Amino acid sequence: MLNSALMRASIHHPSEDHMKTQSHLEIGSSKLAYRKTGEGPDIMFIHGWPLHRETWRDTVSRLPNYTCHLIDLPGTGATITPASTDVSLSGHIDAMVAAIEQLDLDDVVLVGQDSGGLIARYVTARVPERVSALVVTGTEIPFSWPAAITRLQLASRLPGSERLTMRLMNSPMFARSNLLFGGAFWNRDLLEGEFRTKVLDQTFRDREAVRRQLAVLLTFTKKLVNGLAEIHPKIS
């Protein structure tokens, strides 16, 4: 579920000052890490797997005339995720619907990258009266299942998968390979520096963070992806 939108996560920006408001939204058993920046029409950004809201930090720095909302989905980033939390994609959809309602957004543009695009489409179908526009990039297509996901899911079920994942993420050679992030970058040198410190190191910082990411991965199903075929007519 990795694509060229990752490049946006690795481009340097002048400062972090644009991330003006940081807090948590209490949604179910989770406390979703939340940031807001800018002032103007509302845009909600939904990150993909296996990333978090920092995917969008360069993008929102260029949108000071919009109120940009960034959330770490359950099981990702800085979100506080108790063991009872539903970290599945269906749980992510529920969490985003609840966040939009809690923030009382009634004319919001949803922007989803990668699996965030899948989530955004299901959310739009759930609360169409609150969504004014939808933008998705590098995202799932009905009846087109990436073979890489099947391989990753099989690998995640192996004994010691959490420890192995941490070792691989710390390997620049593996991170640059087409098996992971290499195919998502036109310049693979961007995989180091800020992308590593702000994205990779945060995403795979310890075994618990890795465990949560693998738990999310196992909830990707063909049924959910193919179900977009029924969602599309409802939101077009």
Secondary structure, 3 states (H helix, E strand, C coil): CCCHHHHHHHCCCCCCCCCCEEEEEEECCEEEEEEEECCCCEEEEECCCCCCHHHHHHHHHCCCCCEEEEECCCCCCCCECCCCCCCCHHHHHHHHHHHHHHCCCCCEEEEEECHHHHHHHHHHHHCHHHEEEEEEECCCECCECCHHHHHHHHHHCCCCHHHHHHHHHCCHHHHCCCCCCHHHCCCHHHHCCHHHHHHHHHHCCCHHHHHHHHHHHCCCCHHHHHCHHHHHHHHC
